[in-house]
Amino acid sequence: MTDYSDEHLKKVLQRAKTVAVVGVSMNPVRPSYYVARYLGLKGYRVIPVNPGHAGKMLFGETVRASLSEIDLPVDMVDIFRRSEAVPPVVDEALEAFPKLQTIWMQIGVEHAEAAAKAEARGVTVIQNRCPKIEYQRLFGELRMGGFATGIISSKL
């Protein structure tokens, strides 16, 4: 299922406190970087996960090579990987975090079997959505200004 009610998405975003972002980039123009940064600015503790950058610092946290290297509870795992890479990430998340609440797969990322496995363990799964976009939309942070307003105005 990828059709989620606003109430459901809001609840998921409100209950999460610590988010592991799998596939985060060190490059500030990459979506995985600015989504993780945004979540951190909104008060979430963001744990970056990327084996290619393990040991480096990002957003005040050490980048971990894998989820199993995180030694604190994680509420939500946000996956910035291709759909075919999702199953081992979900397996590792379920193993590493017994109290995991949410697996969130970014826009364009879906995996029905991995989602079903997580849901069978009582974990909420969101697929093909971005927590930054949903947060902005649900908590009234989207602003119409500048270029976007010009486009809308010119079509009226």
Contacts in CASP RR format, 6 or more apart in sequence:
PFRMAT RR
TARGET T0000
AUTHOR 0000-0000-0000
METHOD contacts of the structure
MODEL  1
MTDYSDEHLKKVLQRAKTVAVVGVSMNPVRPSYYVARYLGLKGYRVIPVN
PGHAGKMLFGETVRASLSEIDLPVDMVDIFRRSEAVPPVVDEALEAFPKL
QTIWMQIGVEHAEAAAKAEARGVTVIQNRCPKIEYQRLFGELRMGGFATG
IISSKL
1 127 0 8 1.000
2 110 0 8 1.000
2 127 0 8 1.000
2 128 0 8 1.000
2 129 0 8 1.000
4 126 0 8 1.000
4 129 0 8 1.000
6 138 0 8 1.000
9 126 0 8 1.000
9 129 0 8 1.000
9 134 0 8 1.000
9 138 0 8 1.000
10 138 0 8 1.000
10 139 0 8 1.000
12 76 0 8 1.000
12 101 0 8 1.000
12 102 0 8 1.000
12 104 0 8 1.000
12 124 0 8 1.000
12 126 0 8 1.000
13 131 0 8 1.000
13 134 0 8 1.000
13 135 0 8 1.000
13 138 0 8 1.000
13 139 0 8 1.000
15 75 0 8 1.000
15 101 0 8 1.000
16 44 0 8 1.000
16 75 0 8 1.000
16 76 0 8 1.000
16 101 0 8 1.000
16 102 0 8 1.000
17 44 0 8 1.000
17 45 0 8 1.000
17 75 0 8 1.000
18 44 0 8 1.000
18 45 0 8 1.000
18 47 0 8 1.000
18 72 0 8 1.000
18 73 0 8 1.000
18 74 0 8 1.000
18 75 0 8 1.000
18 76 0 8 1.000
19 36 0 8 1.000
19 39 0 8 1.000
19 44 0 8 1.000
19 45 0 8 1.000
19 46 0 8 1.000
19 47 0 8 1.000
19 74 0 8 1.000
19 75 0 8 1.000
19 76 0 8 1.000
19 77 0 8 1.000
19 78 0 8 1.000
19 131 0 8 1.000
20 46 0 8 1.000
20 47 0 8 1.000
20 48 0 8 1.000
20 49 0 8 1.000
20 64 0 8 1.000
20 67 0 8 1.000
20 70 0 8 1.000
20 74 0 8 1.000
20 76 0 8 1.000
20 77 0 8 1.000
20 78 0 8 1.000
20 93 0 8 1.000
21 32 0 8 1.000
21 35 0 8 1.000
21 36 0 8 1.000
21 39 0 8 1.000
21 46 0 8 1.000
21 47 0 8 1.000
21 48 0 8 1.000
21 49 0 8 1.000
21 78 0 8 1.000
21 80 0 8 1.000
22 49 0 8 1.000
22 50 0 8 1.000
22 67 0 8 1.000
22 77 0 8 1.000
22 78 0 8 1.000
22 79 0 8 1.000
22 80 0 8 1.000
22 81 0 8 1.000
22 89 0 8 1.000
23 32 0 8 1.000
23 49 0 8 1.000
23 50 0 8 1.000
23 79 0 8 1.000
23 80 0 8 1.000
23 81 0 8 1.000
24 32 0 8 1.000
24 33 0 8 1.000
24 36 0 8 1.000
24 48 0 8 1.000
24 49 0 8 1.000
24 50 0 8 1.000
24 53 0 8 1.000
24 58 0 8 1.000
24 63 0 8 1.000
24 80 0 8 1.000
25 32 0 8 1.000
25 33 0 8 1.000
25 50 0 8 1.000
25 80 0 8 1.000
26 33 0 8 1.000
26 50 0 8 1.000
26 53 0 8 1.000
26 56 0 8 1.000
26 58 0 8 1.000
26 63 0 8 1.000
27 33 0 8 1.000
28 34 0 8 1.000
28 37 0 8 1.000
31 80 0 8 1.000
31 106 0 8 1.000
31 130 0 8 1.000
32 80 0 8 1.000
32 106 0 8 1.000
34 132 0 8 1.000
35 78 0 8 1.000
35 80 0 8 1.000
35 106 0 8 1.000
35 130 0 8 1.000
35 131 0 8 1.000
35 132 0 8 1.000
36 46 0 8 1.000
36 48 0 8 1.000
36 58 0 8 1.000
36 59 0 8 1.000
36 78 0 8 1.000
37 46 0 8 1.000
37 59 0 8 1.000
38 132 0 8 1.000
38 135 0 8 1.000
39 46 0 8 1.000
39 78 0 8 1.000
39 131 0 8 1.000
39 132 0 8 1.000
39 135 0 8 1.000
40 46 0 8 1.000
40 59 0 8 1.000
42 135 0 8 1.000
45 61 0 8 1.000
46 59 0 8 1.000
46 61 0 8 1.000
47 61 0 8 1.000
47 64 0 8 1.000
47 70 0 8 1.000
47 72 0 8 1.000
47 74 0 8 1.000
48 58 0 8 1.000
48 59 0 8 1.000
48 61 0 8 1.000
48 63 0 8 1.000
48 64 0 8 1.000
49 63 0 8 1.000
49 64 0 8 1.000
49 65 0 8 1.000
49 66 0 8 1.000
49 67 0 8 1.000
49 70 0 8 1.000
50 63 0 8 1.000
50 65 0 8 1.000
51 65 0 8 1.000
51 66 0 8 1.000
52 65 0 8 1.000
53 63 0 8 1.000
54 63 0 8 1.000
54 64 0 8 1.000
54 65 0 8 1.000
54 69 0 8 1.000
55 62 0 8 1.000
55 63 0 8 1.000
55 64 0 8 1.000
55 65 0 8 1.000
56 62 0 8 1.000
56 63 0 8 1.000
57 63 0 8 1.000
64 70 0 8 1.000
66 92 0 8 1.000
67 74 0 8 1.000
67 77 0 8 1.000
67 89 0 8 1.000
67 92 0 8 1.000
67 93 0 8 1.000
67 96 0 8 1.000
67 97 0 8 1.000
68 92 0 8 1.000
68 95 0 8 1.000
68 96 0 8 1.000
70 96 0 8 1.000
70 97 0 8 1.000
73 97 0 8 1.000
73 99 0 8 1.000
74 93 0 8 1.000
74 96 0 8 1.000
74 97 0 8 1.000
74 100 0 8 1.000
75 99 0 8 1.000
75 100 0 8 1.000
75 101 0 8 1.000
75 102 0 8 1.000
76 100 0 8 1.000
76 101 0 8 1.000
76 102 0 8 1.000
76 103 0 8 1.000
76 104 0 8 1.000
76 131 0 8 1.000
77 89 0 8 1.000
77 93 0 8 1.000
77 97 0 8 1.000
77 100 0 8 1.000
77 102 0 8 1.000
77 103 0 8 1.000
77 104 0 8 1.000
78 104 0 8 1.000
78 106 0 8 1.000
78 131 0 8 1.000
79 86 0 8 1.000
79 89 0 8 1.000
79 103 0 8 1.000
79 104 0 8 1.000
79 105 0 8 1.000
79 106 0 8 1.000
79 109 0 8 1.000
80 106 0 8 1.000
80 109 0 8 1.000
81 89 0 8 1.000
81 109 0 8 1.000
82 109 0 8 1.000
83 105 0 8 1.000
83 108 0 8 1.000
83 109 0 8 1.000
83 110 0 8 1.000
83 111 0 8 1.000
84 111 0 8 1.000
86 105 0 8 1.000
86 109 0 8 1.000
86 111 0 8 1.000
86 114 0 8 1.000
87 111 0 8 1.000
87 113 0 8 1.000
87 114 0 8 1.000
87 117 0 8 1.000
89 114 0 8 1.000
90 103 0 8 1.000
90 111 0 8 1.000
90 114 0 8 1.000
90 115 0 8 1.000
90 117 0 8 1.000
90 118 0 8 1.000
91 114 0 8 1.000
91 117 0 8 1.000
93 100 0 8 1.000
93 103 0 8 1.000
93 118 0 8 1.000
94 100 0 8 1.000
94 117 0 8 1.000
94 118 0 8 1.000
94 121 0 8 1.000
94 123 0 8 1.000
100 123 0 8 1.000
101 123 0 8 1.000
101 124 0 8 1.000
102 123 0 8 1.000
102 124 0 8 1.000
102 125 0 8 1.000
102 126 0 8 1.000
103 114 0 8 1.000
103 115 0 8 1.000
103 118 0 8 1.000
103 123 0 8 1.000
103 124 0 8 1.000
103 125 0 8 1.000
103 126 0 8 1.000
104 125 0 8 1.000
104 126 0 8 1.000
104 129 0 8 1.000
104 131 0 8 1.000
105 111 0 8 1.000
105 115 0 8 1.000
105 125 0 8 1.000
105 126 0 8 1.000
105 127 0 8 1.000
105 128 0 8 1.000
105 129 0 8 1.000
106 128 0 8 1.000
106 129 0 8 1.000
106 130 0 8 1.000
107 128 0 8 1.000
107 129 0 8 1.000
107 130 0 8 1.000
107 133 0 8 1.000
108 128 0 8 1.000
109 127 0 8 1.000
109 128 0 8 1.000
110 127 0 8 1.000
110 128 0 8 1.000
111 127 0 8 1.000
115 125 0 8 1.000
115 127 0 8 1.000
118 125 0 8 1.000
119 125 0 8 1.000
135 141 0 8 1.000
136 142 0 8 1.000
144 152 0 8 1.000
END
